[in-house]
Amino acid sequence: MMEGIVWETPLNPPKREDYVFKDGKRLVKPYFFEFICNVKNRWAGKTVVDLFAHEFRQRPRDYYVTAVEAGRIQVDGTRVDVTYTVKSSQRISHFVHRHEPPVMEWNISVLKKEDDLVTVFKPPSIPVHPCGQYRKNTVLGILQAEHGLTPLFLHRLDRLVSGLLILARSAARADLFRQQIEGGKVRKEYVAKVIGVFPEAEQVVDAAIIFDAREGRSSVEAVTDDDTSSQKGKLACTKFNRISTNGVHSIVKCEPITGRTHQIRVHLQHLGHPIANDSLYFSEAYSHFLVKPLNDSPSIGSMEQPAKRSKSSLSGQISNHLSGYKELDVDEDFVIDPMCTNCPNFPPNGYDEHEEGLWLHCVRYSGPDWTYECPYPEWASIR
């Protein structure tokens, strides 16, 4: 392997200097990283190359052959041959040059800090915790690097959704929060910008949801003649109330009673008023309404398009949402790895540079004796 390289592991915390900012994006400097996993029972008996080629398909098979030969893939800390057969519970290390997808450059504003809890304003596009290709470019990674906040226990919010995020600072507070949610004692409120004129009267959608993990999307389960005996989906209920409309779009308050994957998004689609920039849940019947970003859009708060990212505030109610980071040359301190399948590009292969955050925003969580709030985004004000 390459001489003089420091290989990071999950034990290495993110640092402020790991990030650079360019063209409205927050990027992570590519870094050398050791992925570690134990052989699962269903993997046992496969050659090490077959294992990686079948289970980790983001790289071609030829890469894994070369990686094994170069010692970039090891078993129990030892170099092996490409024909080596793995055994259950063995420890496999994969040494890679890690490229993380960029996210929007907005700062993560700390709204309230208590002894056992912190609330933050989560921008869209940033995942909450490490997952997939994201590790440092996450809410937890950024809060640790820029605010020294760790450990934190999670209340999750989808990556493309913005707004209030509640993070417990102790296991006891996290458990209490979980119990209150599971006991139906927590009220959740979101706002969404949808297509069309939403009905003035309250709309209640009580429709089971099926999530297709392979497709990464949910759908409402069709049940006929009130026969629920064969129902496979999970029960789901959401209340919707119109806040305002301009005849083209409507701002809607959304109160999910249950917590299913993409529940608000798929229930709005079910009502015929999908979120106005939600390409995943747009049907062809509404394609003429789909709002696409314009390359020259000037601000985050524009009603007509999600907007190219500038250093405007996500909400005028938070004056310090951006902290004025210096934009750096993305080539600075960028070491090219000759074995890396992403180099010389800064983002990883397959990254969609035009991806935008959803017009769906969490504004309030209320419990038996507490309430936490987050400012509204600018897109929630329409005329």
VENBEL-V669940 format. One record per residue. N is the residue number from 1. RES is the residue in one letter. PSI is psi as a letter, one per 30 degrees, with the letter a starting at -180 (none if undefined). OMEGA is omega as a letter, one per 30 degrees, with the letter a starting at -180 (none if undefined). D_FIRST is the distance of its C-alpha to the first C-alpha in Angstrom with 2 decimals. Layout:
n: <N,N>
res: <RES,RES>
psi: <PSI,PSI>
omega: <OMEGA,OMEGA>
d_first: <D_FIRST,D_FIRST>
This chain:
n: <1,2,3,4,5,6,7,8,9,10,11,12,13,14,15,16,17,18,19,20,21,22,23,24,25,26,27,28,29,30,31,32,33,34,35,36,37,38,39,40,41,42,43,44,45,46,47,48,49,50,51,52,53,54,55,56,57,58,59,60,61,62,63,64,65,66,67,68,69,70,71,72,73,74,75,76,77,78,79,80,81,82,83,84,85,86,87,88,89,90,91,92,93,94,95,96,97,98,99,100,101,102,103,104,105,106,107,108,109,110,111,112,113,114,115,116,117,118,119,120,121,122,123,124,125,126,127,128,129,130,131,132,133,134,135,136,137,138,139,140,141,142,143,144,145,146,147,148,149,150,151,152,153,154,155,156,157,158,159,160,161,162,163,164,165,166,167,168,169,170,171,172,173,174,175,176,177,178,179,180,181,182,183,184,185,186,187,188,189,190,191,192,193,194,195,196,197,198,199,200,201,202,203,204,205,206,207,208,209,210,211,212,213,214,215,216,217,218,219,220,221,222,223,224,225,226,227,228,229,230,231,232,233,234,235,236,237,238,239,240,241,242,243,244,245,246,247,248,249,250,251,252,253,254,255,256,257,258,259,260,261,262,263,264,265,266,267,268,269,270,271,272,273,274,275,276,277,278,279,280,281,282,283,284,285,286,287,288,289,290,291,292,293,294,295,296,297,298,299,300,301,302,303,304,305,306,307,308,309,310,311,312,313,314,315,316,317,318,319,320,321,322,323,324,325,326,327,328,329,330,331,332,333,334,335,336,337,338,339,340,341,342,343,344,345,346,347,348,349,350,351,352,353,354,355,356,357,358,359,360,361,362,363,364,365,366,367,368,369,370,371,372,373,374,375,376,377,378,379,380,381,382,383>
res: <M,M,E,G,I,V,W,E,T,P,L,N,P,P,K,R,E,D,Y,V,F,K,D,G,K,R,L,V,K,P,Y,F,F,E,F,I,C,N,V,K,N,R,W,A,G,K,T,V,V,D,L,F,A,H,E,F,R,Q,R,P,R,D,Y,Y,V,T,A,V,E,A,G,R,I,Q,V,D,G,T,R,V,D,V,T,Y,T,V,K,S,S,Q,R,I,S,H,F,V,H,R,H,E,P,P,V,M,E,W,N,I,S,V,L,K,K,E,D,D,L,V,T,V,F,K,P,P,S,I,P,V,H,P,C,G,Q,Y,R,K,N,T,V,L,G,I,L,Q,A,E,H,G,L,T,P,L,F,L,H,R,L,D,R,L,V,S,G,L,L,I,L,A,R,S,A,A,R,A,D,L,F,R,Q,Q,I,E,G,G,K,V,R,K,E,Y,V,A,K,V,I,G,V,F,P,E,A,E,Q,V,V,D,A,A,I,I,F,D,A,R,E,G,R,S,S,V,E,A,V,T,D,D,D,T,S,S,Q,K,G,K,L,A,C,T,K,F,N,R,I,S,T,N,G,V,H,S,I,V,K,C,E,P,I,T,G,R,T,H,Q,I,R,V,H,L,Q,H,L,G,H,P,I,A,N,D,S,L,Y,F,S,E,A,Y,S,H,F,L,V,K,P,L,N,D,S,P,S,I,G,S,M,E,Q,P,A,K,R,S,K,S,S,L,S,G,Q,I,S,N,H,L,S,G,Y,K,E,L,D,V,D,E,D,F,V,I,D,P,M,C,T,N,C,P,N,F,P,P,N,G,Y,D,E,H,E,E,G,L,W,L,H,C,V,R,Y,S,G,P,D,W,T,Y,E,C,P,Y,P,E,W,A,S,I,R>
psi: <l,k,k,g,k,j,j,l,l,f,f,j,l,k,l,e,f,f,k,l,k,k,h,g,k,k,l,k,k,k,l,k,k,j,k,k,l,k,k,l,e,f,f,k,f,l,l,e,e,e,e,e,e,e,f,i,g,f,l,l,e,e,e,e,e,e,e,e,e,f,g,f,k,l,k,h,g,k,k,l,l,f,g,k,k,l,l,k,f,l,k,k,k,j,j,l,j,k,k,k,k,l,l,k,f,k,l,j,k,j,e,k,j,l,e,g,k,k,k,l,j,k,l,l,f,k,l,e,l,k,k,b,f,k,d,e,h,l,e,e,e,e,e,e,e,f,f,g,j,k,l,k,k,k,j,l,k,l,e,f,k,l,a,k,k,k,k,k,g,l,e,e,e,e,e,e,e,e,e,e,e,f,g,g,g,k,k,k,k,l,k,l,j,l,k,l,j,k,k,e,l,k,k,j,j,i,k,l,k,k,k,j,e,e,f,h,l,l,l,k,k,k,k,k,h,g,j,g,e,g,k,f,l,k,k,k,k,k,k,k,k,k,e,l,l,g,f,e,l,k,k,k,k,k,j,k,e,l,i,l,k,g,e,e,e,e,e,e,e,e,f,g,i,l,k,f,g,i,f,e,g,k,l,f,f,g,f,f,f,k,k,k,k,k,f,g,k,f,l,e,g,k,f,f,l,f,k,k,k,a,h,l,k,e,k,f,f,j,f,g,e,k,g,h,k,k,k,l,k,f,f,k,g,j,k,k,j,f,f,k,f,f,k,g,k,e,l,l,k,f,k,j,f,g,k,l,l,l,i,k,k,k,f,k,k,k,a,e,g,l,k,k,l,k,l,k,l,e,f,f,j,l,none>
omega: <a,a,l,a,l,a,l,l,l,l,l,a,l,l,a,a,l,a,l,a,a,l,l,a,l,l,l,l,l,a,a,a,l,l,a,l,l,a,l,a,a,l,a,l,l,l,a,l,l,l,a,a,a,a,a,a,l,l,a,a,a,l,a,l,l,a,l,a,a,a,l,l,a,l,a,l,a,l,a,l,a,l,a,l,a,l,a,l,l,a,a,l,l,a,a,l,a,l,l,l,l,l,l,a,a,l,l,a,l,a,a,l,l,a,a,a,l,l,a,l,a,l,l,l,a,l,a,a,l,l,l,a,a,l,l,a,l,l,a,a,a,l,l,a,a,a,a,a,l,f,l,a,a,l,a,l,a,a,a,a,l,l,a,l,a,a,l,l,l,l,a,l,l,a,l,l,l,a,a,l,a,l,l,a,a,l,a,a,l,l,l,l,a,l,l,l,a,l,a,a,l,l,l,l,l,a,a,a,l,l,l,a,a,a,a,a,l,l,l,a,l,l,a,l,l,l,a,a,a,a,l,a,l,l,a,a,l,l,a,l,l,l,a,l,l,l,l,l,l,l,a,l,a,l,l,l,l,a,l,a,l,a,a,a,a,l,l,l,a,l,a,l,a,l,a,l,a,a,a,a,l,l,a,a,a,a,a,l,a,a,a,a,l,a,a,a,a,a,a,a,a,l,a,a,l,l,l,a,l,l,l,l,l,l,l,a,l,a,a,a,l,a,l,l,l,l,a,l,a,l,a,l,a,a,l,l,a,l,a,a,l,l,g,l,l,l,l,l,l,a,l,a,a,a,a,l,l,l,l,a,l,a,a,l,l,l,a,a,a,l,l,a,l,l,l,l,a,a,a,l,l,a,none>
d_first: <0.00,3.80,6.39,9.32,8.59,11.11,10.77,14.36,16.27,19.90,21.09,20.20,23.41,23.75,24.99,27.56,25.36,22.93,25.63,27.05,30.31,31.25,34.15,35.21,31.85,29.64,25.98,22.85,20.24,17.12,14.63,11.32,12.59,12.31,15.04,16.72,19.59,21.73,22.82,26.30,29.11,29.36,25.73,26.26,26.60,24.34,21.33,18.08,17.94,21.63,21.24,18.87,20.83,24.08,23.43,21.06,22.54,21.40,18.76,19.72,19.23,17.45,14.59,14.30,14.50,11.59,9.53,10.71,10.12,6.40,6.32,6.66,10.17,11.31,14.93,16.42,13.20,12.61,10.79,13.70,15.28,16.25,19.78,19.20,22.03,21.60,24.32,26.04,24.77,21.36,18.66,15.98,12.98,11.61,8.95,10.53,11.77,15.24,18.42,21.72,25.06,27.43,30.63,33.92,33.91,36.90,36.75,37.15,40.52,41.39,44.95,45.94,44.38,46.06,45.29,43.96,43.35,42.09,42.94,41.10,41.72,38.87,38.40,37.84,34.46,32.56,31.70,32.82,29.92,26.25,26.33,24.51,22.48,24.24,23.19,24.01,26.51,28.89,32.13,30.77,27.70,29.95,32.67,30.31,28.80,32.18,34.77,33.15,34.53,32.84,33.24,35.15,36.56,36.82,39.64,37.94,38.86,37.53,34.95,37.44,40.31,41.23,43.41,44.01,41.23,42.21,39.63,40.75,39.55,40.51,40.33,44.13,44.74,42.29,44.17,47.51,46.40,45.22,48.54,50.57,48.77,49.13,52.75,53.56,54.38,52.05,53.15,50.50,51.44,49.62,50.81,50.01,51.09,52.34,54.05,57.81,60.62,59.76,62.86,64.67,65.30,62.61,60.57,59.29,56.85,56.85,54.70,52.10,48.55,46.13,42.43,40.42,36.81,35.67,37.51,36.84,40.53,43.73,47.22,50.69,52.03,55.34,58.03,61.50,64.90,63.49,62.12,59.01,59.04,56.26,54.23,50.47,49.32,49.12,52.15,51.64,54.07,53.90,56.70,56.87,59.24,59.62,59.37,60.17,60.19,60.79,61.73,58.34,55.98,56.67,55.13,55.19,54.79,52.86,53.25,51.14,52.97,50.19,46.44,45.10,42.09,43.20,46.75,48.24,46.74,47.99,51.37,51.96,51.18,53.65,56.31,55.80,54.40,50.58,48.60,49.08,45.44,44.11,43.02,41.95,45.52,47.51,49.60,50.77,54.20,52.90,50.50,52.91,52.45,48.65,47.69,44.92,43.26,44.49,42.23,44.84,45.81,46.56,46.21,44.83,48.32,49.70,51.54,51.02,47.22,44.17,43.52,40.66,39.23,40.76,41.04,44.21,44.62,44.28,47.66,50.22,50.75,47.48,47.59,44.25,42.19,40.06,39.12,38.78,35.06,34.26,32.77,29.58,27.97,25.24,23.06,23.10,19.77,18.12,14.63,13.98,10.77,11.14,10.19,12.54,15.92,17.80,16.90,18.89,21.42,21.73,23.06,21.51,22.95,26.38,27.36,31.14,31.86,35.56,35.44,38.09,39.20,42.12,45.63,45.62,45.71,46.26,49.09,50.37,49.91,52.98,53.46,56.48,56.62,53.93,53.04,50.01,50.06,48.01,49.46,50.10,48.05,49.94,49.93,52.12,55.06,56.76,60.21>
